[in-house]
Amino acid sequence: MTVENKHILFIAHRIPYPPNKGDKIRTFNEIKYLSRFFTIDLLTMADEKSDLRFKPNLEMYCNFVHIFPLNRVYGKLKGLKSLLAGKSISEGYFYKSDLYHKLSELLSQNDYHAIFCFSSPMAAYIFKFFGHEAKFGKKIKLVMDFCDVDSEKWRQYANNSTFPLSWLYKIEAKRLAVFERKTNRYFDVSIFVSEEESHLFTQMVPDAKQVKTIANGIDHTYFSPESISPESESTSQIIMFAGAMDYYANVEGVEWFCKEIFPMIRDKIPGVLFYIVGNNPHPRVRALGNIKNVIVTGFVDDMRPYYQQADLCVVPLRVARGIQNKVLEAMSMEKSVVSTSDALCGIHASHGDHLFQADTPKMMAHYILMLLGDKKLSRETGRAARKFVKKNFSWERSMEKLVAVLNNAL
């Protein structure tokens, strides 16, 4: 694809490196691909000060990178202030005055073709700038990658929580839905990660304009059983879950699995192990390591050796939005997968052919025991899974659509 090199300002709520969790995987691949055709200035935030060391990794793709540390405690206080002011918590949590000042400086000094925002709270910076810059006459294309319908995620949190959190999450869902509608009206294009998310948004906002679906992809070369040297075979059968372990949906999911499902499997296969692999394990996740045969790894440099040694992967998420990268990664590594239906939205894999779907503890345990007891079936399912994701999920194809959006071709 040949396009004129243009200048875009990319604003993300979380540093797109390392690409080891859902939103960071998507933003990193967006930046990596767009850098072929555009000059990119990046403004982003970092949850951890240690993430500041990844600036050179992003400068490989960007003309300018500025990372603003995000203090979580202060962010929560700002979120509470925003809530008391009648706005959403998210708007306050992700707003930083120093980021706004840098954005104002860049917009005043550069002739940008487009501003690309990832995650709806970033729209607050755009509203404030254009509201205060009356003399700013030149039209800049505004593109919002919502990724998921975040207000629906908060509604799910409310439904799966007890008072007072359920009350708080319900308010956040309502206020964020209002903010999402405002963002869609103001921005030129609204992007979602799956047809399901796009359809949900247009149901919520019947007069929504310029809603586009651009799916996630998977690096089939990196996530490949041939990409790493074989490990010595474990004497125990291993079940694996991979994900950022400070994220509510993942925490809730592994707790449910460990308490409601894993005991049924361990009763039948006493030596079976359950690996919870991912960074920043929440105290509730660390506590699961006290359960017999449950292993919590914490941060690992490379997920692939863990995928390789696993007999199968589970995705027991009861709160899920968009496309789950952990499902695509496991399938690309030729692993058989047992997942809840919520975690399969946007993937459209066939139950029994590419993976197995279960929403109750009894059925999930049934399919796991079936696969652990039938290595031939597990291998065949894993091969079919990799073939499926190679055919249907490509960053190259998805990002070609994104370039077209930025160049007014879609």
Sequence and secondary structure as in RCSB ss.txt:
>XXXX:A:sequence
MTVENKHILFIAHRIPYPPNKGDKIRTFNEIKYLSRFFTIDLLTMADEKSDLRFKPNLEMYCNFVHIFPLNRVYG
KLKGLKSLLAGKSISEGYFYKSDLYHKLSELLSQNDYHAIFCFSSPMAAYIFKFFGHEAKFGKKIKLVMDFCDVD
SEKWRQYANNSTFPLSWLYKIEAKRLAVFERKTNRYFDVSIFVSEEESHLFTQMVPDAKQVKTIANGIDHTYFSP
ESISPESESTSQIIMFAGAMDYYANVEGVEWFCKEIFPMIRDKIPGVLFYIVGNNPHPRVRALGNIKNVIVTGFV
DDMRPYYQQADLCVVPLRVARGIQNKVLEAMSMEKSVVSTSDALCGIHASHGDHLFQADTPKMMAHYILMLLGDK
KLSRETGRAARKFVKKNFSWERSMEKLVAVLNNAL
>XXXX:A:secstr
     EEEEEEESS   S  SHHHHHHHHHHHHHTTTEEEEEEEEESSGGGGGGHHHHHTT SEEEEEE  HHHH
HHHHHHHHHTTS HHHHHT  HHHHHHHHHHHHH   SEEEEESGGGHHHHHHHHHH TT  S  EEEEEEES H
HHHHHHHHHTS TTHHHHHHHHHHHHHHHHHHHHHHSSEEEESSHHHHHHHHHH TT  SEEE      TTTSST
TSS      SS EEEEES TTSHHHHHHHHHIIIIIHHHHHHHSTT EEEEE SS  HHHHHHTTSTTEEEEE  
S SHHHHHH SEEEE  SS  S  HHHHHHHHTT  EEE SGGGTTT   BTTTBEE  SHHHHHHHHHHHHH H
HHHHHHHHHHHHHHHHH  HHHHHHHHHHHHTT  
